[in-house]
Every structure is written in C-alpha cells, then in structure tokens.
Amino acid sequence: MGFTRKMMSLGSAGLVDFRSDKERTAAYTQRARRESIKQTKLMQQELELQRQAFAQQQQMLAQQQYAVPAAPQAPPAGWYPDGIDASLVRWWDGVQWTAHVQPRQ
C-alpha cells in the first residue's frame, strides 16, 4: 500500500480507494479460497454422515433378512375340548395333542 494512495483516500473522504486493484483482487481471492475450503469441509462432513446412515440401513436390512421369525405362541398345557367328540376333553401337552382323553364335566 502506497503512502500517496492512503493520503489521497483520506483527503478525498474515501472517494479514492487506498488499496490498489491488485491488492483488492488478492484479498478477494483469499476470502474466496477460505470460503471454498470451509464449504468443502462441510460437504465432506455431510457425505460422511450420509455414508454412516447408509451403512446403518444396510446393517439393519441384513439383520432383518436373516432374522428367524419367532415361533407362534402355543396355548399352555391343559385339558381342552376334543375336536372329534364334543363329550370328551383331550390333553394338550403344550406342543401336541396326546391320546389321553376323559369325559367332559
């Protein structure tokens, strides 16, 4: 920055810029570069978050795909009405019907 340019700027109440075109261009370029670097970092962070979310979704899908469905809950063991003869009750052992029958009360 030249002394003469600064004095002209002060003397003309700012009508004459105290920075040369070269200095203004360099300052603008530096600000643009800093902003570009900042935007690039933000985009990289966003991309990393998207990658992590995608990996989590893939992992969840894989777990769902290989998950064994739960067996249906069977009624507890006990005496239940016989499906063949309504006058009898048959023993259910919690897994299968047995041959044990007795008259219905």
Secondary structure, 3 states (H helix, E strand, C coil): CCHHHHHHHHHCCCCCCCCCHHHHHHHHHHHHHHHHHHHHHHHHHHHHHHHHHHHHHHHHHHHHHHCCCCCCCCCCCEEEECCCCCCEEEEECCCCEEEEEEECC
